[in-house]
Amino acid sequence: MTQRVVNRAKVLLALCQEKDQVDNLKEAFTSNQELTRVLCAPVVSWKKKCKVIDKVSEKAGISKLLSDFIKIAARDGEIASLPEIFSAYHGLYNQKKGIVLCSLQFAKEPAKSERKQIEAEIAEHFPGKQVEFQIEIREELLGGYLAKAGGLEFDRSYEGYLQELERQLV
């Protein structure tokens, strides 16, 4: 991720503190490849690009301020970088709000009580932070779970236990 992308994300965060609005903006301007091609095309005039951005923004209910942000990105040739900018925005937003994302992978869907216990155990490692869990089922784990959050990894999978046992024996 380039410094320019991070700087654009910082500007976006300064313009909008509401994640839902930025998610709406992201959906409107990154989900349609044809729109991306038009906004990146050097043969399309600046005036036409502005009209397209205005129409898409109006249809998606995007504020003028955020619409202008997209226009500046188009003017500066950064439409193709929007997915990276939005990703950096979410990272900055989470950091500012004290949110830690945790990828929690299970071999099979756990019981609700087991899942809550594991989530509480992981959250203890991040006092004063709000931990948001993204659950994924990965049958290749065979059993247990694998969690990654805030630069930490919690490997409580069967494979992880076997590897630990092997290390201890060798």
Short mmCIF file of the C-alpha atoms (twelve columns), coordinates in Angstrom:
data_MODEL
# 
_entry.id   MODEL 
# 
loop_
_atom_site.group_PDB 
_atom_site.id 
_atom_site.type_symbol 
_atom_site.label_atom_id 
_atom_site.label_alt_id 
_atom_site.label_comp_id 
_atom_site.label_asym_id 
_atom_site.label_seq_id 
_atom_site.Cartn_x 
_atom_site.Cartn_y 
_atom_site.Cartn_z 
_atom_site.pdbx_PDB_model_num 
ATOM 1   C CA . MET A 1   0.000   0.000   0.000   1 
ATOM 2   C CA . THR A 2   1.512   3.301   -1.064  1 
ATOM 3   C CA . GLN A 3   1.748   6.416   1.062   1 
ATOM 4   C CA . ARG A 4   -0.507  8.178   -1.443  1 
ATOM 5   C CA . VAL A 5   -3.241  5.592   -0.840  1 
ATOM 6   C CA . VAL A 6   -2.871  5.979   2.930   1 
ATOM 7   C CA . ASN A 7   -3.023  9.771   2.596   1 
ATOM 8   C CA . ARG A 8   -6.239  9.538   0.541   1 
ATOM 9   C CA . ALA A 9   -7.690  7.236   3.200   1 
ATOM 10  C CA . LYS A 10  -6.796  9.781   5.890   1 
ATOM 11  C CA . VAL A 11  -8.584  12.487  3.909   1 
ATOM 12  C CA . LEU A 12  -11.626 10.232  3.523   1 
ATOM 13  C CA . LEU A 13  -11.627 9.569   7.272   1 
ATOM 14  C CA . ALA A 14  -11.456 13.304  7.950   1 
ATOM 15  C CA . LEU A 15  -14.386 13.865  5.554   1 
ATOM 16  C CA . CYS A 16  -16.568 11.056  6.866   1 
ATOM 17  C CA . GLN A 17  -16.619 9.345   10.254  1 
ATOM 18  C CA . GLU A 18  -19.615 7.182   9.340   1 
ATOM 19  C CA . LYS A 19  -18.482 3.784   8.113   1 
ATOM 20  C CA . ASP A 20  -21.880 2.975   6.565   1 
ATOM 21  C CA . GLN A 21  -21.655 5.965   4.239   1 
ATOM 22  C CA . VAL A 22  -18.168 4.975   3.130   1 
ATOM 23  C CA . ASP A 23  -19.332 1.375   2.602   1 
ATOM 24  C CA . ASN A 24  -22.138 2.755   0.421   1 
ATOM 25  C CA . LEU A 25  -19.576 4.828   -1.498  1 
ATOM 26  C CA . LYS A 26  -17.354 1.774   -1.914  1 
ATOM 27  C CA . GLU A 27  -20.235 -0.343  -3.210  1 
ATOM 28  C CA . ALA A 28  -21.318 2.336   -5.679  1 
ATOM 29  C CA . PHE A 29  -17.884 2.980   -7.162  1 
ATOM 30  C CA . THR A 30  -16.029 -0.350  -6.998  1 
ATOM 31  C CA . SER A 31  -18.643 -3.002  -7.756  1 
ATOM 32  C CA . ASN A 32  -19.175 -2.052  -11.415 1 
ATOM 33  C CA . GLN A 33  -16.190 -2.731  -13.694 1 
ATOM 34  C CA . GLU A 34  -17.732 -0.782  -16.562 1 
ATOM 35  C CA . LEU A 35  -18.024 2.301   -14.359 1 
ATOM 36  C CA . THR A 36  -14.373 1.906   -13.346 1 
ATOM 37  C CA . ARG A 37  -13.333 1.658   -17.003 1 
ATOM 38  C CA . VAL A 38  -15.256 4.810   -17.915 1 
ATOM 39  C CA . LEU A 39  -13.817 6.804   -15.015 1 
ATOM 40  C CA . CYS A 40  -10.275 5.616   -15.821 1 
ATOM 41  C CA . ALA A 41  -10.529 6.145   -19.578 1 
ATOM 42  C CA . PRO A 42  -8.389  9.031   -20.805 1 
ATOM 43  C CA . VAL A 43  -10.667 9.511   -23.835 1 
ATOM 44  C CA . VAL A 44  -13.665 10.350  -21.627 1 
ATOM 45  C CA . SER A 45  -13.729 14.068  -20.901 1 
ATOM 46  C CA . TRP A 46  -13.519 15.407  -17.365 1 
ATOM 47  C CA . LYS A 47  -16.959 16.976  -17.749 1 
ATOM 48  C CA . LYS A 48  -18.535 13.619  -18.716 1 
ATOM 49  C CA . LYS A 49  -16.791 11.869  -15.833 1 
ATOM 50  C CA . CYS A 50  -18.241 14.448  -13.428 1 
ATOM 51  C CA . LYS A 51  -21.740 13.873  -14.837 1 
ATOM 52  C CA . VAL A 52  -21.355 10.099  -14.424 1 
ATOM 53  C CA . ILE A 53  -20.100 10.510  -10.843 1 
ATOM 54  C CA . ASP A 54  -22.996 12.855  -10.035 1 
ATOM 55  C CA . LYS A 55  -25.567 10.408  -11.449 1 
ATOM 56  C CA . VAL A 56  -24.117 7.405   -9.614  1 
ATOM 57  C CA . SER A 57  -23.849 9.422   -6.391  1 
ATOM 58  C CA . GLU A 58  -27.424 10.653  -6.651  1 
ATOM 59  C CA . LYS A 59  -28.762 7.171   -7.340  1 
ATOM 60  C CA . ALA A 60  -26.789 5.695   -4.401  1 
ATOM 61  C CA . GLY A 61  -27.666 8.530   -2.019  1 
ATOM 62  C CA . ILE A 62  -24.071 9.690   -1.616  1 
ATOM 63  C CA . SER A 63  -23.396 13.134  -0.167  1 
ATOM 64  C CA . LYS A 64  -21.897 15.910  -2.291  1 
ATOM 65  C CA . LEU A 65  -18.773 15.897  -0.127  1 
ATOM 66  C CA . LEU A 66  -18.088 12.210  -0.812  1 
ATOM 67  C CA . SER A 67  -19.038 12.645  -4.458  1 
ATOM 68  C CA . ASP A 68  -16.427 15.398  -4.701  1 
ATOM 69  C CA . PHE A 69  -13.878 13.034  -3.141  1 
ATOM 70  C CA . ILE A 70  -14.524 10.593  -6.016  1 
ATOM 71  C CA . LYS A 71  -14.232 13.423  -8.546  1 
ATOM 72  C CA . ILE A 72  -10.815 14.353  -7.172  1 
ATOM 73  C CA . ALA A 73  -9.751  10.708  -7.303  1 
ATOM 74  C CA . ALA A 74  -10.909 10.567  -10.931 1 
ATOM 75  C CA . ARG A 75  -9.133  13.817  -11.757 1 
ATOM 76  C CA . ASP A 76  -5.903  12.505  -10.212 1 
ATOM 77  C CA . GLY A 77  -6.151  9.126   -11.968 1 
ATOM 78  C CA . GLU A 78  -6.766  7.170   -8.764  1 
ATOM 79  C CA . ILE A 79  -10.058 5.427   -9.497  1 
ATOM 80  C CA . ALA A 80  -8.236  2.103   -9.884  1 
ATOM 81  C CA . SER A 81  -6.793  2.641   -6.376  1 
ATOM 82  C CA . LEU A 82  -10.215 3.042   -4.726  1 
ATOM 83  C CA . PRO A 83  -10.345 -0.536  -3.345  1 
ATOM 84  C CA . GLU A 84  -6.992  0.038   -1.635  1 
ATOM 85  C CA . ILE A 85  -8.098  3.457   -0.378  1 
ATOM 86  C CA . PHE A 86  -11.261 1.973   1.123   1 
ATOM 87  C CA . SER A 87  -9.257  -0.837  2.722   1 
ATOM 88  C CA . ALA A 88  -6.854  1.680   4.268   1 
ATOM 89  C CA . TYR A 89  -9.836  3.776   5.418   1 
ATOM 90  C CA . HIS A 90  -11.323 0.794   7.259   1 
ATOM 91  C CA . GLY A 91  -7.991  0.119   8.950   1 
ATOM 92  C CA . LEU A 92  -7.695  3.751   10.064  1 
ATOM 93  C CA . TYR A 93  -11.345 3.841   11.145  1 
ATOM 94  C CA . ASN A 94  -10.930 0.700   13.245  1 
ATOM 95  C CA . GLN A 95  -7.752  2.052   14.791  1 
ATOM 96  C CA . LYS A 96  -9.430  5.345   15.689  1 
ATOM 97  C CA . LYS A 97  -12.498 3.631   17.157  1 
ATOM 98  C CA . GLY A 98  -10.456 1.019   19.065  1 
ATOM 99  C CA . ILE A 99  -11.766 -1.890  17.026  1 
ATOM 100 C CA . VAL A 100 -9.715  -5.056  16.552  1 
ATOM 101 C CA . LEU A 101 -10.748 -7.429  13.763  1 
ATOM 102 C CA . CYS A 102 -10.394 -11.111 14.534  1 
ATOM 103 C CA . SER A 103 -10.530 -13.865 11.954  1 
ATOM 104 C CA . LEU A 104 -11.925 -16.891 13.790  1 
ATOM 105 C CA . GLN A 105 -11.804 -20.158 11.872  1 
ATOM 106 C CA . PHE A 106 -13.496 -23.346 13.020  1 
ATOM 107 C CA . ALA A 107 -13.454 -26.863 11.608  1 
ATOM 108 C CA . LYS A 108 -17.230 -26.997 12.041  1 
ATOM 109 C CA . GLU A 109 -19.908 -24.669 13.360  1 
ATOM 110 C CA . PRO A 110 -19.366 -24.487 17.131  1 
ATOM 111 C CA . ALA A 111 -22.072 -24.470 19.766  1 
ATOM 112 C CA . LYS A 112 -23.129 -20.950 20.684  1 
ATOM 113 C CA . SER A 113 -21.817 -21.274 24.252  1 
ATOM 114 C CA . GLU A 114 -18.440 -22.577 23.011  1 
ATOM 115 C CA . ARG A 115 -18.141 -19.743 20.518  1 
ATOM 116 C CA . LYS A 116 -18.970 -17.114 23.172  1 
ATOM 117 C CA . GLN A 117 -16.363 -18.619 25.526  1 
ATOM 118 C CA . ILE A 118 -13.665 -18.531 22.817  1 
ATOM 119 C CA . GLU A 119 -14.585 -14.961 21.835  1 
ATOM 120 C CA . ALA A 120 -14.367 -13.842 25.481  1 
ATOM 121 C CA . GLU A 121 -11.005 -15.572 25.873  1 
ATOM 122 C CA . ILE A 122 -9.590  -13.796 22.816  1 
ATOM 123 C CA . ALA A 123 -11.095 -10.430 23.815  1 
ATOM 124 C CA . GLU A 124 -9.188  -10.608 27.136  1 
ATOM 125 C CA . HIS A 125 -5.981  -10.082 25.132  1 
ATOM 126 C CA . PHE A 126 -7.255  -6.686  23.938  1 
ATOM 127 C CA . PRO A 127 -8.370  -4.715  27.015  1 
ATOM 128 C CA . GLY A 128 -10.216 -1.505  26.231  1 
ATOM 129 C CA . LYS A 129 -10.753 -2.561  22.618  1 
ATOM 130 C CA . GLN A 130 -13.839 -3.771  20.839  1 
ATOM 131 C CA . VAL A 131 -13.132 -7.077  19.116  1 
ATOM 132 C CA . GLU A 132 -15.166 -7.841  15.992  1 
ATOM 133 C CA . PHE A 133 -15.169 -11.478 14.939  1 
ATOM 134 C CA . GLN A 134 -15.338 -12.757 11.386  1 
ATOM 135 C CA . ILE A 135 -16.290 -16.428 11.503  1 
ATOM 136 C CA . GLU A 136 -15.188 -18.875 8.838   1 
ATOM 137 C CA . ILE A 137 -15.641 -22.645 8.600   1 
ATOM 138 C CA . ARG A 138 -12.550 -24.525 7.374   1 
ATOM 139 C CA . GLU A 139 -13.063 -28.282 7.448   1 
ATOM 140 C CA . GLU A 140 -9.353  -28.918 6.840   1 
ATOM 141 C CA . LEU A 141 -8.695  -27.861 10.461  1 
ATOM 142 C CA . LEU A 142 -10.343 -31.168 11.516  1 
ATOM 143 C CA . GLY A 143 -11.158 -29.743 14.944  1 
ATOM 144 C CA . GLY A 144 -10.565 -26.819 17.251  1 
ATOM 145 C CA . TYR A 145 -10.096 -23.282 16.002  1 
ATOM 146 C CA . LEU A 146 -7.578  -20.802 14.632  1 
ATOM 147 C CA . ALA A 147 -7.826  -17.091 15.437  1 
ATOM 148 C CA . LYS A 148 -5.819  -14.124 14.127  1 
ATOM 149 C CA . ALA A 149 -6.228  -10.673 15.636  1 
ATOM 150 C CA . GLY A 150 -4.071  -7.619  16.153  1 
ATOM 151 C CA . GLY A 151 -0.885  -9.355  15.068  1 
ATOM 152 C CA . LEU A 152 -1.511  -12.327 17.371  1 
ATOM 153 C CA . GLU A 153 -2.344  -15.873 16.367  1 
ATOM 154 C CA . PHE A 154 -4.189  -18.347 18.556  1 
ATOM 155 C CA . ASP A 155 -3.812  -21.835 17.106  1 
ATOM 156 C CA . ARG A 156 -6.053  -24.213 19.000  1 
ATOM 157 C CA . SER A 157 -6.633  -26.503 16.039  1 
ATOM 158 C CA . TYR A 158 -5.927  -30.224 16.169  1 
ATOM 159 C CA . GLU A 159 -3.100  -29.721 13.706  1 
ATOM 160 C CA . GLY A 160 -1.665  -26.988 15.939  1 
ATOM 161 C CA . TYR A 161 -1.782  -29.281 18.967  1 
ATOM 162 C CA . LEU A 162 -0.035  -32.044 17.009  1 
ATOM 163 C CA . GLN A 163 2.699   -29.679 15.837  1 
ATOM 164 C CA . GLU A 164 3.246   -28.471 19.414  1 
ATOM 165 C CA . LEU A 165 3.447   -32.055 20.648  1 
ATOM 166 C CA . GLU A 166 5.972   -32.869 17.906  1 
ATOM 167 C CA . ARG A 167 8.119   -29.849 18.919  1 
ATOM 168 C CA . GLN A 168 8.088   -31.001 22.524  1 
ATOM 169 C CA . LEU A 169 9.123   -34.543 21.592  1 
ATOM 170 C CA . VAL A 170 11.981  -33.512 19.304  1 
# 
